[in-house]
Amino acid sequence: MKNGFRRLTAIFMTALMLLAVVPVGALGAEQYSKSIIPAIDLARIIQPDDTPVATYIFYNGTAEYARQSVKNTEELYKPQTPPAAEGTVFTGWAREDGTLFDSFGPQTVTETVEIKLYAKFDKAYYVYFYTPDGATLKHTEVVTDNTQTYDFSYVTYEVGSTKKVTGWAAEKNGTVDVSKNVTFGGKTSVSLYAIETEGDWVIFHTGEGSVVPPMFGPAGTTLSLQDVAAPTRVGYTFGGWYDNQAGTGTPIQQVNSAAEVYAKWNPAQENRHSLARER
């Protein structure tokens, strides 16, 4: 029995050795692999995938936070922002030499490589934006350098149909706008208070033309609609602002109260011929 088993084993091993030296082309890769062990992809073993792969490993401190492997032209995605300790802010992913890495998106991979990136945190300085009386915090900005001068004039919030935030004061209920020149003076935070101005809004309706944002004027002022950038529409020329959708009557040049105005569109010369043919 033992001798028979040994003979069978020897015959099997000999067959494997013979097949191992038979060129793949002689049998065909598919027939070759099936003739030995169907469960194993011998074509892959004989012709391994040597496509270059870049493996990005992201660390938060010393702990691995995320990793992604990409081949040439594949997309590298930003990992979820890691949590920052109190008083700090996440400012990006840094290489081992400390320089920031910002080459996310499609990658150029020419060799198999492992790249380590580390979460970078900087000290945080805060700017708090309050309602005029300081009762309600409306917004917070975070910066990483308290020696610079900052412009926060873009910060705003909705205050109703007859008001607008027109600036930010350094003191409660203040009227002097400092939003374009905000400094910290060595402090870790700054508080600013909204300057809310009473006035009127002009709403512009442009139909199929480009959007014109609403225009605000403080109470008692006159707004010139000639100062508003004219909207555009393919195949048409702008014919002025009117108080009705049909564009009839006299075009409106100025407003001194809340108003809604409508753009009038005249077919351009080339479009006029096209419309005539359609009729």
C-alpha positions in Angstrom: 0.0 0.0 0.0 2.8 2.4 1.0 4.8 1.5 -2.1 1.7 2.2 -4.3 1.1 5.6 -2.7 4.8 6.5 -3.2 4.6 5.5 -6.9 1.5 7.6 -7.4 3.1 10.6 -5.7 6.3 10.2 -7.8 4.2 10.1 -11.0 2.2 13.2 -10.0 5.4 15.2 -9.1 7.0 14.1 -12.4 4.0 15.3 -14.3 4.1 18.7 -12.6 7.8 19.0 -13.4 7.2 18.2 -17.0 4.3 20.6 -17.4 6.4 23.4 -15.6 8.9 23.3 -18.5 6.3 23.2 -21.3 6.1 26.7 -22.9 2.8 28.4 -22.3 2.5 29.1 -26.1 2.5 25.3 -26.8 -0.7 24.7 -24.9 -2.2 28.2 -24.6 -2.3 30.0 -21.3 -5.9 29.0 -20.6 -5.3 25.3 -21.4 -2.0 25.3 -19.5 -3.6 26.7 -16.3 -6.6 24.4 -16.5 -4.3 21.3 -17.0 -2.6 21.8 -13.7 -4.8 23.4 -10.9 -7.9 25.1 -12.1 -8.2 27.1 -8.8 -4.9 28.9 -9.4 -4.5 31.6 -12.1 -1.1 30.4 -13.4 -1.1 33.0 -16.2 -0.9 35.7 -13.5 1.8 33.8 -11.7 3.8 33.4 -14.9 3.1 37.0 -15.9 2.7 39.0 -12.7 1.1 42.4 -12.7 4.0 44.9 -12.4 1.9 48.1 -12.7 3.4 50.8 -10.5 1.3 51.6 -7.4 1.7 54.6 -5.1 0.5 54.0 -1.5 -0.3 57.1 0.5 -0.4 56.6 4.3 -1.9 59.4 6.3 -0.9 59.8 10.0 -2.5 61.7 12.8 0.4 61.9 15.2 2.0 58.5 15.2 -1.1 56.6 14.5 -2.2 55.6 11.0 -5.3 57.6 10.1 -6.0 56.5 6.5 -4.4 55.0 3.5 -5.1 54.8 -0.3 -3.3 53.1 -3.1 -3.5 54.5 -6.6 -2.2 53.6 -10.0 -1.3 56.1 -12.8 -4.2 58.6 -13.6 -6.3 57.3 -10.7 -7.7 59.8 -8.2 -6.2 60.5 -4.8 -8.9 61.7 -2.4 -8.5 63.9 0.7 -9.1 61.9 3.9 -11.7 63.2 6.3 -10.4 66.1 8.3 -8.9 64.8 11.6 -10.2 66.4 14.8 -8.2 69.2 16.2 -7.3 69.7 19.8 -8.8 72.8 21.6 -7.0 76.0 20.5 -5.6 74.4 17.3 -6.8 74.2 13.7 -6.1 71.6 11.0 -4.2 73.2 8.2 -3.4 70.3 5.8 -1.3 67.2 5.2 2.4 67.6 5.4 5.3 65.6 4.0 8.0 64.3 6.2 10.1 67.4 5.6 7.2 69.6 6.8 6.1 71.0 3.5 2.4 70.9 2.7 1.1 68.4 0.3 -1.8 69.6 -1.9 -1.5 67.3 -5.0 -4.8 65.6 -4.6 -6.8 64.5 -7.6 -5.5 62.4 -10.6 -2.0 61.1 -9.9 1.1 60.4 -12.1 2.5 57.1 -10.9 5.7 55.8 -12.6 7.1 53.6 -9.9 5.8 51.7 -6.9 6.3 53.9 -3.9 5.1 54.5 -0.4 4.4 58.1 0.7 3.8 59.1 4.3 1.8 62.3 5.1 1.1 63.8 8.5 -1.8 65.9 9.8 -0.6 69.5 10.4 -2.1 71.6 13.2 -1.4 75.2 13.9 -2.4 77.5 16.8 -5.8 78.9 16.2 -6.8 82.6 16.6 -10.5 83.4 16.6 -12.7 86.2 15.3 -16.2 86.3 16.7 -19.0 88.1 14.9 -22.0 89.3 17.1 -25.3 91.1 16.6 -24.9 94.9 17.4 -25.7 94.4 21.1 -23.4 91.4 21.4 -26.3 89.2 22.5 -26.0 86.6 19.7 -23.0 85.1 18.0 -23.6 84.9 14.3 -20.3 83.6 12.9 -16.8 82.6 13.7 -13.6 82.8 11.6 -10.4 81.0 12.5 -6.9 82.2 11.4 -3.4 80.9 12.2 -1.4 84.2 12.4 -2.3 87.0 14.8 0.3 89.4 13.4 -1.5 90.1 10.1 -4.3 92.5 9.2 -7.4 90.8 7.9 -10.3 91.9 5.7 -13.6 90.4 7.0 -16.0 92.7 5.1 -17.5 89.7 3.3 -19.0 88.4 6.5 -22.8 89.1 6.7 -26.1 87.6 7.7 -29.8 88.1 6.9 -31.5 90.9 8.9 -34.9 91.2 7.3 -36.3 93.0 4.3 -35.5 96.6 5.4 -32.0 96.2 6.8 -28.5 95.1 5.8 -25.2 94.5 7.6 -23.0 97.2 6.2 -20.0 96.7 8.4 -18.5 95.5 11.6 -17.6 97.6 14.6 -15.0 97.0 17.3 -17.5 97.8 20.1 -21.1 97.1 20.9 -23.6 99.2 18.9 -20.7 100.9 17.2 -21.0 102.8 13.9 -17.3 102.8 12.7 -16.6 100.0 10.3 -13.3 98.2 10.9 -14.0 95.1 9.0 -11.3 95.7 6.3 -8.6 96.3 8.9 -9.0 93.7 11.7 -5.9 93.2 13.9 -5.4 91.1 17.0 -3.0 93.3 18.9 -1.3 90.3 20.4 -4.5 88.7 21.6 -5.8 85.2 20.8 -9.3 86.4 19.8 -11.2 89.5 18.5 -14.9 90.3 18.9 -16.8 92.3 16.2 -20.3 93.7 16.3 -22.6 94.1 13.3 -23.5 97.5 11.9 -27.1 97.1 10.8 -28.4 99.8 8.5 -32.0 100.6 7.7 -32.9 101.0 4.0 -34.5 99.6 0.9 -33.8 96.7 -1.5 -34.2 96.8 -5.2 -34.9 93.4 -6.8 -33.9 92.7 -10.4 -35.8 90.3 -12.5 -34.0 89.2 -15.7 -36.1 86.4 -17.1 -33.7 84.2 -19.1 -30.8 86.6 -18.8 -27.9 86.6 -16.4 -28.5 87.1 -12.7 -28.2 90.6 -11.2 -28.0 90.5 -7.4 -30.3 92.7 -5.3 -29.1 96.3 -4.6 -29.4 98.0 -1.2 -29.6 101.6 -0.4 -29.7 103.3 3.0 -33.0 105.0 3.9 -33.3 108.4 2.2 -30.9 107.7 -0.6 -31.5 107.5 -4.3 -30.1 104.6 -6.3 -29.1 105.0 -9.9 -29.9 101.9 -12.0 -27.4 103.1 -14.6 -24.7 102.1 -12.1 -25.9 98.5 -12.2 -24.0 96.2 -14.6 -26.3 95.3 -17.5 -27.4 91.7 -17.6 -26.7 89.6 -20.7 -28.7 87.1 -22.7 -27.7 85.1 -25.8 -29.4 86.4 -28.9 -30.7 89.6 -27.3 -29.6 93.1 -26.2 -30.6 94.7 -22.9 -33.2 97.4 -23.3 -33.4 98.8 -19.8 -35.3 98.3 -16.5 -39.1 98.6 -16.3 -41.7 98.3 -13.6 -43.6 95.6 -15.5 -42.7 92.3 -17.2 -43.9 93.5 -20.6 -41.3 96.3 -20.7 -43.8 98.9 -21.5 -43.8 102.6 -20.5 -40.8 104.6 -19.5 -37.6 102.9 -18.4 -36.7 103.4 -14.8 -33.5 105.3 -14.2 -33.5 105.9 -10.4 -35.3 104.5 -7.3 -35.5 105.9 -3.8 -37.6 103.2 -2.1 -38.1 99.4 -2.2 -38.7 98.3 -5.8 -38.8 95.3 -8.1 -37.7 96.0 -11.7 -37.8 93.9 -14.9 -35.3 93.6 -17.7 -36.5 94.3 -21.3 -34.9 92.2 -24.0 -34.7 93.2 -27.6 -33.7 90.5 -30.3 -30.2 91.1 -31.6 -30.0 91.7 -35.4 -29.0 88.1 -36.3 -31.7 86.8 -33.9 -34.3 89.1 -35.4 -34.0 87.4 -38.8 -34.2 84.0 -37.2 -37.4 84.8 -35.3 -38.9 86.3 -38.5 -38.2 83.0 -40.4 -39.8 81.0 -37.5 -43.0 83.0 -37.8 
